[in-house]
Amino acid sequence: MLAGMFLHKFGVRATAVLGSVLLSLGVGASCFAPNIIFLMCFFGIVSGFGSSFLFFSMNVGVASYLENSGRHFMPLVDMGGSAGGIVCPPLISYLIDFYGWRGSLLIFSAIALNSLPCGLMYSIKNRNDLHSTVDNNDKNSKQRQDSYGEKDIDCIYRLLSTDIEEAGKTDSWYVEQNSEQLPLQSNNSHCAEETGDLARNETSSDHCLATTPAIDDSSSLNREHSKTNDQVEDTKNTTSEISQKALFFSIFSNKDFLLFVLTMTVVVSSELTLSAMTSDFFVSKGTTRSEAAQIYGIGFTGEIIAHISSTWMLYKNKTLSLLIFCISAILSGAFVTIYPSIPTMTSLSSAGWAIFLTICEMTAHGHYQAVCILVILEFFDEKRYPFAIGFTMTVSGIFVPIFGYIFGIITQYNNNDYTVSFYLLGSLIVVFTLPTFIRFLVKREKSKRKETHQKNLEINLKDS
């Protein structure tokens, strides 16, 4: 949520740069951790903030350039995380064997810092309109200054300075709201109107100069400029704060979005809890830690397949993103309930069923992970999108440790047997996805009936 607000106020580039620094700092400082509290603060909180800032800036930056059908390619952007899931497990094992966990964290801190130059390349495409507006005002100022005499340049310059500061806003509304606080602005407007007929009427020029502060009194003029700029800046800050609050609270009026947030919270929390349990579950079945990490890494090939297939289905208009999310989440929950059927494994060569089941679950998991950002983007426009995705991920993040703690207790209560935990996790995913899926089907059916009714009315009107 904080990342969404920061992104809305400071832009994609600043958010990405801050995220890169925080991620590298959090991971790097963790290698000097004297105790678990220090490790939780830096590796958990600081690097977590950095990851979220990078995640939001990446998605918003890409979404601003990919419009309409082009946004169907957004799942390909997240495919790098799946590729990293394949490479990182064996790489981490290799680094820990040679450098220990402290040295490995320091190396990964340096790797994370490479995201800094990538963040500097981010930008919002449609925000260039403000700069083009300022450039147009600069050109107009030169033309007007050339048409008037030198003695009136100061008057015109003061007017144009106010115009440039107010670029991108509704000037008439701003003047009405601030007419009492900014008398200089009204004088400037009056001065510009009188100066328009300067070449034909000498009396208008005298009146303009009379309403303009003395040119040679530079200190008085500078004080007036400073006071006006301070008032304008205060008004901008107040308006920006009100706008942010209005945009944030407007997302709660969408009932479909709130239902999706509930589904997303349970699905994400369950999947992250599952990923933490899977390694220990494989170890309990006879594999080593390294072999368990390799099995999980191989499963990430399913996510790569999911990102490619999701992009293809969306690009060919085979289905909608919300439908992909619901079906894949239900399938993922079903695969989770099959995990207890994995037999005892003596080596990686005997883990064929575990590898196949992991790939299937990760493929289903990858489909809804690939389209969840698109689903949020379809609910809101680009202004509300950072707040919506920030709220969704914040709520999901709050429930992740809660789910982990609850299922840890359940597993310990069953003598470290994961069977009940897998059944409960899979059932939760399916049960909390069904309301969103059913509501989507009902609304889709109503929409089809409405379209059919309108077509019938048009046909009847033509026949009559």
C-alpha positions as a Markdown table, in Angstrom:
| # | Residue | x | y | z |
|---|---|---|---|---|
| 1 | Met | 0.0 | 0.0 | 0.0 |
| 2 | Leu | 2.8 | 2.4 | 0.9 |
| 3 | Ala | 4.6 | 1.5 | -2.4 |
| 4 | Gly | 1.4 | 2.4 | -4.4 |
| 5 | Met | 1.1 | 5.8 | -2.7 |
| 6 | Phe | 4.8 | 6.5 | -3.2 |
| 7 | Leu | 4.6 | 5.5 | -6.8 |
| 8 | His | 1.6 | 7.8 | -7.4 |
| 9 | Lys | 3.3 | 10.8 | -5.9 |
| 10 | Phe | 6.9 | 10.4 | -7.1 |
| 11 | Gly | 6.7 | 8.3 | -10.2 |
| 12 | Val | 8.0 | 5.0 | -11.5 |
| 13 | Arg | 11.7 | 5.9 | -11.8 |
| 14 | Ala | 12.0 | 7.2 | -8.2 |
| 15 | Thr | 10.1 | 4.2 | -6.8 |
| 16 | Ala | 12.3 | 1.7 | -8.7 |
| 17 | Val | 15.5 | 3.3 | -7.6 |
| 18 | Leu | 14.4 | 3.4 | -4.0 |
| 19 | Gly | 13.4 | -0.3 | -4.3 |
| 20 | Ser | 16.7 | -1.3 | -5.7 |
| 21 | Val | 18.6 | 0.4 | -2.9 |
| 22 | Leu | 16.4 | -1.0 | -0.2 |
| 23 | Leu | 16.6 | -4.5 | -1.6 |
| 24 | Ser | 20.4 | -4.4 | -1.9 |
| 25 | Leu | 20.8 | -2.8 | 1.6 |
| 26 | Gly | 18.4 | -5.3 | 3.3 |
| 27 | Val | 20.1 | -8.4 | 1.8 |
| 28 | Gly | 23.7 | -7.0 | 2.2 |
| 29 | Ala | 23.2 | -6.0 | 5.8 |
| 30 | Ser | 21.8 | -9.4 | 6.7 |
| 31 | Cys | 25.2 | -11.0 | 6.2 |
| 32 | Phe | 26.4 | -9.1 | 9.3 |
| 33 | Ala | 23.4 | -10.2 | 11.4 |
| 34 | Pro | 24.4 | -10.9 | 15.1 |
| 35 | Asn | 20.9 | -12.4 | 15.9 |
| 36 | Ile | 17.6 | -13.4 | 14.5 |
| 37 | Ile | 15.9 | -10.1 | 15.2 |
| 38 | Phe | 18.5 | -8.2 | 13.1 |
| 39 | Leu | 18.0 | -10.7 | 10.3 |
| 40 | Met | 14.2 | -10.3 | 10.4 |
| 41 | Cys | 14.4 | -6.5 | 10.3 |
| 42 | Phe | 16.8 | -6.3 | 7.4 |
| 43 | Phe | 16.2 | -9.5 | 5.4 |
| 44 | Gly | 12.5 | -9.5 | 6.0 |
| 45 | Ile | 11.3 | -5.9 | 6.4 |
| 46 | Val | 13.9 | -3.7 | 4.5 |
| 47 | Ser | 14.4 | -6.1 | 1.6 |
| 48 | Gly | 10.7 | -6.8 | 1.6 |
| 49 | Phe | 10.0 | -3.1 | 1.1 |
| 50 | Gly | 12.6 | -3.0 | -1.7 |
| 51 | Ser | 11.0 | -6.0 | -3.5 |
| 52 | Ser | 7.5 | -4.5 | -3.3 |
| 53 | Phe | 8.7 | -1.1 | -4.6 |
| 54 | Leu | 10.4 | -2.8 | -7.6 |
| 55 | Phe | 7.4 | -5.0 | -8.2 |
| 56 | Phe | 5.0 | -2.1 | -8.4 |
| 57 | Ser | 7.2 | 0.2 | -10.4 |
| 58 | Met | 7.9 | -2.6 | -13.0 |
| 59 | Asn | 4.2 | -3.4 | -13.5 |
| 60 | Val | 3.0 | 0.2 | -13.6 |
| 61 | Gly | 5.8 | 1.2 | -15.9 |
| 62 | Val | 5.1 | -1.6 | -18.4 |
| 63 | Ala | 1.4 | -1.0 | -18.2 |
| 64 | Ser | 1.7 | 2.6 | -19.2 |
| 65 | Tyr | 3.4 | 1.6 | -22.5 |
| 66 | Leu | 1.3 | -1.4 | -23.3 |
| 67 | Glu | -2.3 | -0.2 | -24.0 |
| 68 | Asn | -5.4 | -2.2 | -24.9 |
| 69 | Ser | -4.4 | -5.5 | -26.6 |
| 70 | Gly | -0.7 | -4.8 | -25.9 |
| 71 | Arg | -1.3 | -5.5 | -22.2 |
| 72 | His | -1.9 | -9.1 | -23.0 |
| 73 | Phe | 1.9 | -9.4 | -23.2 |
| 74 | Met | 2.4 | -8.4 | -19.6 |
| 75 | Pro | 2.5 | -12.1 | -18.4 |
| 76 | Leu | 5.8 | -12.4 | -20.3 |
| 77 | Val | 7.3 | -9.7 | -18.1 |
| 78 | Asp | 6.9 | -11.8 | -15.0 |
| 79 | Met | 8.5 | -14.8 | -16.7 |
| 80 | Gly | 11.9 | -13.7 | -15.5 |
| 81 | Gly | 10.9 | -14.6 | -11.9 |
| 82 | Ser | 10.1 | -18.2 | -13.1 |
| 83 | Ala | 13.4 | -18.4 | -14.9 |
| 84 | Gly | 15.1 | -17.3 | -11.7 |
| 85 | Gly | 13.3 | -20.0 | -9.8 |
| 86 | Ile | 15.0 | -22.6 | -11.9 |
| 87 | Val | 18.5 | -21.1 | -11.7 |
| 88 | Cys | 18.5 | -19.9 | -8.1 |
| 89 | Pro | 18.1 | -23.2 | -6.1 |
| 90 | Pro | 21.3 | -24.9 | -7.5 |
| 91 | Leu | 23.1 | -21.5 | -7.5 |
| 92 | Ile | 22.3 | -20.9 | -3.9 |
| 93 | Ser | 23.4 | -24.4 | -2.9 |
| 94 | Tyr | 26.7 | -23.9 | -4.7 |
| 95 | Leu | 27.4 | -20.5 | -3.1 |
| 96 | Ile | 26.5 | -21.7 | 0.4 |
| 97 | Asp | 28.9 | -24.6 | 0.0 |
| 98 | Phe | 31.8 | -22.3 | -1.0 |
| 99 | Tyr | 31.1 | -19.0 | 0.7 |
| 100 | Gly | 28.7 | -19.9 | 3.5 |
| 101 | Trp | 25.3 | -18.2 | 4.0 |
| 102 | Arg | 26.9 | -14.8 | 4.9 |
| 103 | Gly | 29.0 | -14.7 | 1.8 |
| 104 | Ser | 26.1 | -15.8 | -0.3 |
| 105 | Leu | 23.9 | -13.0 | 1.0 |
| 106 | Leu | 26.7 | -10.5 | 0.2 |
| 107 | Ile | 26.9 | -11.8 | -3.4 |
| 108 | Phe | 23.1 | -11.6 | -3.9 |
| 109 | Ser | 23.2 | -8.1 | -2.5 |
| 110 | Ala | 25.5 | -7.1 | -5.3 |
| 111 | Ile | 23.3 | -8.9 | -7.8 |
| 112 | Ala | 20.2 | -7.0 | -6.5 |
| 113 | Leu | 22.0 | -3.7 | -6.9 |
| 114 | Asn | 22.1 | -4.3 | -10.7 |
| 115 | Ser | 18.4 | -3.5 | -10.7 |
| 116 | Leu | 19.3 | 0.2 | -10.1 |
| 117 | Pro | 20.3 | 1.1 | -13.7 |
| 118 | Cys | 17.2 | -0.8 | -14.9 |
| 119 | Gly | 15.0 | 1.3 | -12.6 |
| 120 | Leu | 16.6 | 4.5 | -14.0 |
| 121 | Met | 15.2 | 3.5 | -17.4 |
| 122 | Tyr | 11.6 | 3.3 | -16.2 |
| 123 | Ser | 9.3 | 6.1 | -17.1 |
| 124 | Ile | 5.5 | 6.8 | -17.6 |
| 125 | Lys | 4.7 | 7.4 | -21.2 |
| 126 | Asn | 1.6 | 9.6 | -20.8 |
| 127 | Arg | 3.3 | 12.0 | -18.2 |
| 128 | Asn | 5.3 | 13.6 | -21.0 |
| 129 | Asp | 2.2 | 15.6 | -21.9 |
| 130 | Leu | 3.0 | 18.0 | -19.0 |
| 131 | His | 6.4 | 18.7 | -20.4 |
| 132 | Ser | 5.0 | 19.3 | -23.9 |
| 133 | Thr | 2.5 | 21.8 | -22.4 |
| 134 | Val | 5.3 | 23.7 | -20.7 |
| 135 | Asp | 7.3 | 23.8 | -24.0 |
| 136 | Asn | 4.3 | 25.2 | -25.9 |
| 137 | Asn | 3.9 | 27.9 | -23.3 |
| 138 | Asp | 7.6 | 28.8 | -23.7 |
| 139 | Lys | 7.2 | 29.1 | -27.5 |
| 140 | Asn | 4.1 | 31.3 | -27.0 |
| 141 | Ser | 6.0 | 33.5 | -24.6 |
| 142 | Lys | 8.7 | 34.3 | -27.1 |
| 143 | Gln | 6.1 | 35.2 | -29.8 |
| 144 | Arg | 4.3 | 37.5 | -27.5 |
| 145 | Gln | 7.4 | 39.2 | -26.3 |
| 146 | Asp | 8.6 | 39.8 | -29.9 |
| 147 | Ser | 5.3 | 41.5 | -30.7 |
| 148 | Tyr | 5.4 | 43.9 | -27.7 |
| 149 | Gly | 7.8 | 46.6 | -26.6 |
| 150 | Glu | 10.7 | 46.0 | -24.2 |
| 151 | Lys | 9.1 | 48.0 | -21.5 |
| 152 | Asp | 6.2 | 45.5 | -21.2 |
| 153 | Ile | 8.3 | 42.3 | -21.2 |
| 154 | Asp | 8.4 | 42.1 | -17.4 |
| 155 | Cys | 4.6 | 42.3 | -17.3 |
| 156 | Ile | 4.2 | 39.4 | -19.8 |
| 157 | Tyr | 6.9 | 37.3 | -18.2 |
| 158 | Arg | 5.1 | 37.4 | -14.8 |
| 159 | Leu | 1.9 | 36.3 | -16.5 |
| 160 | Leu | 3.6 | 33.4 | -18.4 |
| 161 | Ser | 5.4 | 32.2 | -15.2 |
| 162 | Thr | 2.0 | 31.8 | -13.5 |
| 163 | Asp | 0.7 | 30.0 | -16.6 |
| 164 | Ile | 3.6 | 27.5 | -16.7 |
| 165 | Glu | 3.3 | 26.7 | -13.0 |
| 166 | Glu | -0.4 | 26.0 | -13.5 |
| 167 | Ala | 0.1 | 23.8 | -16.6 |
| 168 | Gly | -2.0 | 20.6 | -16.6 |
| 169 | Lys | -4.7 | 22.1 | -14.2 |
| 170 | Thr | -8.0 | 23.8 | -14.8 |
| 171 | Asp | -7.0 | 27.5 | -14.7 |
| 172 | Ser | -10.5 | 28.9 | -14.2 |
| 173 | Trp | -11.2 | 26.7 | -11.2 |
| 174 | Tyr | -7.8 | 27.6 | -9.7 |
| 175 | Val | -8.4 | 31.3 | -10.1 |
| 176 | Glu | -11.8 | 31.1 | -8.5 |
| 177 | Gln | -10.5 | 29.2 | -5.5 |
| 178 | Asn | -7.5 | 31.4 | -5.0 |
| 179 | Ser | -8.7 | 34.8 | -6.1 |
| 180 | Glu | -8.4 | 36.3 | -2.6 |
| 181 | Gln | -5.0 | 34.7 | -1.8 |
| 182 | Leu | -3.4 | 35.5 | -5.1 |
| 183 | Pro | -4.1 | 39.1 | -6.1 |
| 184 | Leu | -1.0 | 39.3 | -8.1 |
| 185 | Gln | -2.3 | 36.6 | -10.5 |
| 186 | Ser | -5.5 | 38.6 | -11.2 |
| 187 | Asn | -3.4 | 41.7 | -11.8 |
| 188 | Asn | -1.3 | 39.7 | -14.2 |
| 189 | Ser | -4.4 | 38.5 | -16.1 |
| 190 | His | -5.7 | 42.1 | -16.3 |
| 191 | Cys | -2.3 | 43.3 | -17.4 |
| 192 | Ala | -2.2 | 40.7 | -20.3 |
| 193 | Glu | -5.6 | 41.7 | -21.5 |
| 194 | Glu | -4.6 | 45.3 | -21.6 |
| 195 | Thr | -1.3 | 44.5 | -23.3 |
| 196 | Gly | -3.1 | 42.7 | -26.2 |
| 197 | Asp | -4.1 | 46.0 | -27.8 |
| 198 | Leu | -0.8 | 47.7 | -27.0 |
| 199 | Ala | 0.3 | 48.3 | -30.6 |
| 200 | Arg | -2.9 | 50.2 | -31.4 |
| 201 | Asn | -3.7 | 52.0 | -28.2 |
| 202 | Glu | -1.1 | 53.9 | -26.2 |
| 203 | Thr | -3.5 | 54.4 | -23.4 |
| 204 | Ser | -3.8 | 50.7 | -22.7 |
| 205 | Ser | 0.0 | 50.5 | -22.4 |
| 206 | Asp | 0.1 | 53.3 | -19.8 |
| 207 | His | -2.7 | 51.5 | -17.9 |
| 208 | Cys | -0.8 | 48.2 | -18.0 |
| 209 | Leu | 2.4 | 49.8 | -16.8 |
| 210 | Ala | 0.5 | 51.5 | -14.0 |
| 211 | Thr | -0.9 | 48.2 | -12.7 |
| 212 | Thr | 2.5 | 46.5 | -12.9 |
| 213 | Pro | 4.9 | 46.9 | -10.0 |
| 214 | Ala | 7.9 | 49.1 | -10.7 |
| 215 | Ile | 10.5 | 47.4 | -12.8 |
| 216 | Asp | 13.5 | 49.0 | -11.0 |
| 217 | Asp | 12.2 | 47.9 | -7.6 |
| 218 | Ser | 13.7 | 44.4 | -7.9 |
| 219 | Ser | 13.6 | 43.5 | -4.2 |
| 220 | Ser | 9.9 | 44.2 | -3.9 |
| 221 | Leu | 9.2 | 42.2 | -7.1 |
| 222 | Asn | 11.3 | 39.2 | -5.9 |
| 223 | Arg | 9.4 | 39.2 | -2.6 |
| 224 | Glu | 6.0 | 39.2 | -4.5 |
| 225 | His | 7.2 | 36.4 | -6.7 |
| 226 | Ser | 8.5 | 34.3 | -3.7 |
| 227 | Lys | 5.2 | 34.8 | -1.9 |
| 228 | Thr | 3.1 | 33.8 | -4.9 |
| 229 | Asn | 5.2 | 30.7 | -5.6 |
| 230 | Asp | 4.9 | 29.6 | -1.9 |
| 231 | Gln | 1.1 | 30.0 | -2.1 |
| 232 | Val | 0.9 | 28.1 | -5.4 |
| 233 | Glu | 3.2 | 25.3 | -4.0 |
| 234 | Asp | 1.1 | 25.0 | -0.8 |
| 235 | Thr | -2.1 | 24.7 | -2.9 |
| 236 | Lys | -0.5 | 22.1 | -5.1 |
| 237 | Asn | 0.5 | 20.0 | -2.1 |
| 238 | Thr | -2.9 | 20.2 | -0.6 |
| 239 | Thr | -4.6 | 19.3 | -3.8 |
| 240 | Ser | -2.3 | 16.4 | -4.3 |
| 241 | Glu | -3.0 | 15.0 | -0.9 |
| 242 | Ile | -6.7 | 15.3 | -1.4 |
| 243 | Ser | -6.4 | 13.7 | -4.8 |
| 244 | Gln | -4.5 | 10.7 | -3.4 |
| 245 | Lys | -7.0 | 10.1 | -0.6 |
| 246 | Ala | -9.9 | 10.4 | -3.1 |
| 247 | Leu | -8.3 | 7.9 | -5.5 |
| 248 | Phe | -7.5 | 5.5 | -2.7 |
| 249 | Phe | -10.9 | 5.4 | -1.2 |
| 250 | Ser | -12.6 | 5.2 | -4.6 |
| 251 | Ile | -11.4 | 1.6 | -5.1 |
| 252 | Phe | -13.6 | 0.4 | -2.2 |
| 253 | Ser | -16.8 | 1.2 | -4.2 |
| 254 | Asn | -16.1 | -1.7 | -6.6 |
| 255 | Lys | -17.7 | -4.8 | -5.1 |
| 256 | Asp | -16.3 | -7.1 | -7.7 |
| 257 | Phe | -12.8 | -5.9 | -6.8 |
| 258 | Leu | -13.3 | -6.4 | -3.1 |
| 259 | Leu | -14.5 | -10.0 | -3.8 |
| 260 | Phe | -11.4 | -10.5 | -5.9 |
| 261 | Val | -9.2 | -9.2 | -3.1 |
| 262 | Leu | -10.7 | -11.8 | -0.7 |
| 263 | Thr | -10.0 | -14.6 | -3.2 |
| 264 | Met | -6.5 | -13.3 | -4.0 |
| 265 | Thr | -5.6 | -13.0 | -0.3 |
| 266 | Val | -6.5 | -16.7 | 0.4 |
| 267 | Val | -4.9 | -18.0 | -2.8 |
| 268 | Val | -1.6 | -16.1 | -2.4 |
| 269 | Ser | -1.4 | -16.9 | 1.3 |
| 270 | Ser | -2.1 | -20.5 | 0.7 |
| 271 | Glu | 0.4 | -20.8 | -2.2 |
| 272 | Leu | 3.2 | -19.1 | -0.2 |
| 273 | Thr | 2.5 | -21.3 | 2.8 |
| 274 | Leu | 2.6 | -24.3 | 0.4 |
| 275 | Ser | 6.0 | -23.3 | -1.0 |
| 276 | Ala | 7.4 | -23.1 | 2.5 |
| 277 | Met | 6.0 | -26.5 | 3.4 |
| 278 | Thr | 7.0 | -28.3 | 0.2 |
| 279 | Ser | 10.7 | -28.5 | 0.8 |
| 280 | Asp | 10.2 | -29.9 | 4.3 |
| 281 | Phe | 7.6 | -32.3 | 3.0 |
| 282 | Phe | 10.0 | -33.7 | 0.4 |
| 283 | Val | 12.7 | -34.1 | 3.0 |
| 284 | Ser | 10.3 | -36.0 | 5.2 |
| 285 | Lys | 9.8 | -38.3 | 2.2 |
| 286 | Gly | 13.5 | -39.2 | 2.1 |
| 287 | Thr | 15.2 | -36.6 | -0.1 |
| 288 | Thr | 18.0 | -34.3 | 1.0 |
| 289 | Arg | 17.6 | -30.5 | 1.2 |
| 290 | Ser | 19.5 | -30.1 | -2.1 |
| 291 | Glu | 17.4 | -32.6 | -3.9 |
| 292 | Ala | 14.2 | -31.0 | -2.5 |
| 293 | Ala | 15.3 | -27.7 | -3.9 |
| 294 | Gln | 16.1 | -29.2 | -7.3 |
| 295 | Ile | 12.6 | -30.8 | -7.5 |
| 296 | Tyr | 11.0 | -27.4 | -6.7 |
| 297 | Gly | 13.3 | -25.7 | -9.2 |
| 298 | Ile | 12.3 | -28.1 | -11.9 |
| 299 | Gly | 8.7 | -27.3 | -11.1 |
| 300 | Phe | 9.3 | -23.7 | -12.2 |
| 301 | Thr | 9.3 | -24.9 | -15.8 |
| 302 | Gly | 5.6 | -25.2 | -15.4 |
| 303 | Glu | 5.4 | -21.5 | -14.6 |
| 304 | Ile | 7.3 | -20.6 | -17.7 |
| 305 | Ile | 4.8 | -22.7 | -19.7 |
| 306 | Ala | 1.9 | -21.0 | -17.9 |
| 307 | His | 3.2 | -17.5 | -18.7 |
| 308 | Ile | 3.6 | -18.3 | -22.4 |
| 309 | Ser | 0.2 | -20.0 | -22.7 |
| 310 | Ser | -1.6 | -17.2 | -20.8 |
| 311 | Thr | -0.2 | -14.6 | -23.1 |
| 312 | Trp | -1.2 | -16.7 | -26.2 |
| 313 | Met | -4.8 | -17.2 | -24.9 |
| 314 | Leu | -5.2 | -13.5 | -24.1 |
| 315 | Tyr | -3.7 | -12.3 | -27.4 |
| 316 | Lys | -5.9 | -14.7 | -29.4 |
| 317 | Asn | -9.0 | -13.6 | -27.4 |
| 318 | Lys | -9.6 | -17.2 | -26.4 |
| 319 | Thr | -10.7 | -16.2 | -22.9 |
| 320 | Leu | -10.7 | -13.5 | -20.3 |
| 321 | Ser | -8.0 | -12.9 | -17.6 |
| 322 | Leu | -10.5 | -13.4 | -14.7 |
| 323 | Leu | -11.7 | -16.7 | -16.2 |
| 324 | Ile | -8.0 | -17.9 | -16.5 |
| 325 | Phe | -7.4 | -16.8 | -12.9 |
| 326 | Cys | -10.4 | -18.7 | -11.4 |
| 327 | Ile | -10.0 | -21.9 | -13.4 |
| 328 | Ser | -6.2 | -22.1 | -12.8 |
| 329 | Ala | -6.7 | -21.4 | -9.0 |
| 330 | Ile | -9.2 | -24.2 | -8.7 |
| 331 | Leu | -6.9 | -26.6 | -10.5 |
| 332 | Ser | -4.0 | -25.5 | -8.3 |
| 333 | Gly | -6.1 | -26.3 | -5.2 |
| 334 | Ala | -7.0 | -29.7 | -6.6 |
| 335 | Phe | -3.3 | -30.5 | -7.3 |
| 336 | Val | -2.4 | -29.5 | -3.7 |
| 337 | Thr | -4.7 | -32.1 | -2.3 |
| 338 | Ile | -2.9 | -34.8 | -4.2 |
| 339 | Tyr | 0.5 | -34.1 | -2.7 |
| 340 | Pro | 0.0 | -36.5 | 0.2 |
| 341 | Ser | -0.1 | -39.3 | -2.4 |
| 342 | Ile | 3.7 | -38.8 | -3.1 |
| 343 | Pro | 5.5 | -42.0 | -1.9 |
| 344 | Thr | 8.8 | -42.3 | -0.1 |
| 345 | Met | 11.7 | -41.3 | -2.3 |
| 346 | Thr | 15.2 | -42.7 | -1.9 |
| 347 | Ser | 16.9 | -40.5 | -4.4 |
| 348 | Leu | 16.1 | -37.9 | -7.1 |
| 349 | Ser | 15.7 | -40.6 | -9.7 |
| 350 | Ser | 12.8 | -42.1 | -7.8 |
| 351 | Ala | 11.0 | -38.8 | -7.5 |
| 352 | Gly | 9.3 | -39.0 | -10.9 |
| 353 | Trp | 5.7 | -38.6 | -9.4 |
| 354 | Ala | 6.8 | -35.8 | -7.2 |
| 355 | Ile | 8.4 | -33.9 | -10.1 |
| 356 | Phe | 5.4 | -34.4 | -12.3 |
| 357 | Leu | 2.9 | -33.3 | -9.7 |
| 358 | Thr | 5.0 | -30.3 | -8.8 |
| 359 | Ile | 5.2 | -29.2 | -12.5 |
| 360 | Cys | 1.4 | -29.6 | -12.8 |
| 361 | Glu | 0.7 | -27.5 | -9.7 |
| 362 | Met | 3.2 | -24.9 | -10.7 |
| 363 | Thr | 1.7 | -24.7 | -14.1 |
| 364 | Ala | -1.7 | -24.0 | -12.7 |
| 365 | His | -0.2 | -21.6 | -10.1 |
| 366 | Gly | 1.7 | -19.8 | -12.9 |
| 367 | His | -1.5 | -19.2 | -14.9 |
| 368 | Tyr | -3.2 | -17.2 | -12.2 |
| 369 | Gln | 0.0 | -15.5 | -11.1 |
| 370 | Ala | 0.5 | -14.3 | -14.7 |
| 371 | Val | -2.9 | -12.8 | -15.1 |
| 372 | Cys | -3.7 | -11.5 | -11.6 |
| 373 | Ile | -2.1 | -8.1 | -12.4 |
| 374 | Leu | -4.2 | -7.9 | -15.6 |
| 375 | Val | -7.4 | -8.6 | -13.6 |
| 376 | Ile | -6.7 | -5.6 | -11.3 |
| 377 | Leu | -5.8 | -3.5 | -14.3 |
| 378 | Glu | -9.2 | -4.3 | -15.9 |
| 379 | Phe | -11.0 | -3.1 | -12.7 |
| 380 | Phe | -9.5 | 0.4 | -12.7 |
| 381 | Asp | -7.8 | 3.0 | -14.8 |
| 382 | Glu | -4.1 | 3.8 | -14.6 |
| 383 | Lys | -4.6 | 6.4 | -11.8 |
| 384 | Arg | -6.2 | 4.0 | -9.4 |
| 385 | Tyr | -4.2 | 1.0 | -10.5 |
| 386 | Pro | -1.2 | 1.7 | -8.1 |
| 387 | Phe | -3.5 | 2.0 | -5.2 |
| 388 | Ala | -5.5 | -1.1 | -6.1 |
| 389 | Ile | -2.5 | -3.4 | -6.6 |
| 390 | Gly | -0.9 | -1.9 | -3.4 |
| 391 | Phe | -4.0 | -2.6 | -1.4 |
| 392 | Thr | -4.4 | -6.1 | -2.8 |
| 393 | Met | -0.8 | -7.1 | -2.1 |
| 394 | Thr | -0.8 | -5.5 | 1.4 |
| 395 | Val | -3.8 | -7.5 | 2.5 |
| 396 | Ser | -2.3 | -10.7 | 1.0 |
| 397 | Gly | 1.0 | -10.0 | 2.7 |
| 398 | Ile | -0.7 | -9.5 | 6.1 |
| 399 | Phe | -2.3 | -12.9 | 5.9 |
| 400 | Val | 0.8 | -14.8 | 4.7 |
| 401 | Pro | 2.5 | -15.1 | 8.2 |
| 402 | Ile | -0.9 | -15.8 | 9.8 |
| 403 | Phe | -1.4 | -18.7 | 7.4 |
| 404 | Gly | 2.1 | -19.9 | 8.0 |
| 405 | Tyr | 1.7 | -19.8 | 11.8 |
| 406 | Ile | -1.7 | -21.6 | 11.7 |
| 407 | Phe | -0.6 | -24.4 | 9.4 |
| 408 | Gly | 2.7 | -24.8 | 11.4 |
| 409 | Ile | 0.6 | -25.4 | 14.5 |
| 410 | Ile | -1.6 | -27.9 | 12.6 |
| 411 | Thr | 1.4 | -29.8 | 11.3 |
| 412 | Gln | 3.0 | -30.0 | 14.7 |
| 413 | Tyr | -0.3 | -31.1 | 16.2 |
| 414 | Asn | -0.3 | -34.0 | 13.7 |
| 415 | Asn | 3.3 | -35.1 | 14.6 |
| 416 | Asn | 4.8 | -33.3 | 11.7 |
| 417 | Asp | 2.5 | -35.0 | 9.2 |
| 418 | Tyr | 1.6 | -32.7 | 6.3 |
| 419 | Thr | -1.4 | -34.6 | 5.1 |
| 420 | Val | -4.1 | -32.6 | 6.9 |
| 421 | Ser | -2.3 | -29.3 | 6.0 |
| 422 | Phe | -2.3 | -30.1 | 2.3 |
| 423 | Tyr | -5.9 | -31.0 | 2.4 |
| 424 | Leu | -6.9 | -27.8 | 4.1 |
| 425 | Leu | -4.8 | -25.6 | 1.9 |
| 426 | Gly | -6.2 | -27.1 | -1.3 |
| 427 | Ser | -9.7 | -26.8 | 0.0 |
| 428 | Leu | -9.3 | -23.2 | 1.0 |
| 429 | Ile | -8.0 | -22.3 | -2.4 |
| 430 | Val | -11.0 | -23.9 | -4.1 |
| 431 | Val | -13.7 | -22.7 | -1.7 |
| 432 | Phe | -12.6 | -19.0 | -1.8 |
| 433 | Thr | -12.1 | -19.0 | -5.6 |
| 434 | Leu | -15.6 | -20.3 | -6.3 |
| 435 | Pro | -17.5 | -17.1 | -5.3 |
| 436 | Thr | -15.5 | -15.0 | -7.7 |
| 437 | Phe | -15.9 | -17.6 | -10.4 |
| 438 | Ile | -19.7 | -17.9 | -9.9 |
| 439 | Arg | -20.2 | -14.1 | -9.8 |
| 440 | Phe | -18.2 | -13.8 | -13.1 |
| 441 | Leu | -20.3 | -16.5 | -14.8 |
| 442 | Val | -23.6 | -14.8 | -13.6 |
| 443 | Lys | -22.5 | -11.4 | -14.8 |
| 444 | Arg | -21.4 | -12.8 | -18.1 |
| 445 | Glu | -24.7 | -14.6 | -18.6 |
| 446 | Lys | -26.6 | -11.4 | -17.8 |
| 447 | Ser | -24.5 | -9.5 | -20.2 |
| 448 | Lys | -25.2 | -12.0 | -23.0 |
| 449 | Arg | -28.9 | -11.9 | -22.4 |
| 450 | Lys | -28.8 | -8.1 | -22.5 |
| 451 | Glu | -27.0 | -8.1 | -25.8 |
| 452 | Thr | -29.4 | -10.6 | -27.2 |
| 453 | His | -32.4 | -8.5 | -26.1 |
| 454 | Gln | -30.9 | -5.4 | -27.7 |
| 455 | Lys | -30.3 | -7.2 | -30.9 |
| 456 | Asn | -33.9 | -8.5 | -31.0 |
| 457 | Leu | -35.2 | -5.0 | -30.4 |
| 458 | Glu | -33.1 | -3.6 | -33.2 |
| 459 | Ile | -34.4 | -6.4 | -35.6 |
| 460 | Asn | -38.0 | -5.6 | -34.6 |
| 461 | Leu | -37.5 | -1.9 | -35.2 |
| 462 | Lys | -36.0 | -2.6 | -38.7 |
| 463 | Asp | -38.9 | -5.0 | -39.5 |
| 464 | Ser | -41.5 | -2.5 | -38.4 |
